Each structure stands twice: as C-alpha cells, then as structure tokens.
Amino acid sequence: MEGWVSLSLTAVAALAWDRGLRFRVESDYLPWSWVTGELFQAPAAS
C-alpha cells in the first residue's frame, strides 16, 4: 500500500523527540511537524 502512515511508529518518533533524541525523518508521507510537535505549539508571545 502507498500513502499510509504508521501512527505507532510516528508516536515512538515523537516520544523520542520529546525526550531530547534529535534525528531527521525523510518521508513523502510523514509531515515533520507530526514528529516535532510544531503543529501543536502555541505561537510565541510578542
């Protein structure tokens, strides 16, 4: 199958990122913000 994202592996990658393990994921299917959590962070106050 093409186009599927493994949510369990994405969750493991996100957990590792949250705990300080830095790495890069290259995928046409996985948005990087899903791993780093950038999508869910509040904008910085100015």
C-alpha positions as CSV (number, residue, x, y, z in Angstrom):
1,M,0.0,0.0,0.0
2,E,1.1,3.5,-0.7
3,G,0.3,6.6,1.3
4,W,-0.2,5.0,4.7
5,V,1.5,6.4,7.9
6,S,2.2,4.1,10.8
7,L,0.8,6.0,13.8
8,S,2.5,3.8,16.3
9,L,5.9,4.4,14.8
10,T,5.1,8.1,14.5
11,A,4.2,8.1,18.2
12,V,7.6,6.5,19.0
13,A,9.4,9.0,17.0
14,A,7.5,11.9,18.6
15,L,8.2,10.5,22.1
16,A,11.9,10.2,21.3
17,W,12.0,13.8,20.0
18,D,10.2,15.0,23.2
19,R,12.8,13.2,25.3
20,G,15.7,15.0,23.5
21,L,16.8,12.5,20.9
22,R,17.4,14.6,17.7
23,F,17.1,13.0,14.3
24,R,15.7,13.6,10.9
25,V,12.9,11.7,9.2
26,E,12.7,11.9,5.4
27,S,9.4,10.8,4.1
28,D,6.9,11.9,1.4
29,Y,4.1,10.8,3.7
30,L,5.0,11.9,7.2
31,P,4.8,15.6,8.0
32,W,7.8,16.7,10.1
33,S,5.6,18.7,12.4
34,W,3.9,15.4,13.5
35,V,7.3,14.3,14.9
36,T,8.4,17.6,16.4
37,G,5.0,18.8,17.6
38,E,5.4,22.2,15.9
39,L,1.9,21.9,14.7
40,F,0.6,21.8,18.3
41,Q,2.7,24.6,19.9
42,A,1.2,27.9,20.8
43,P,2.7,30.9,18.9
44,A,5.4,32.8,20.9
45,A,4.1,35.9,22.7
46,S,5.5,39.2,21.4
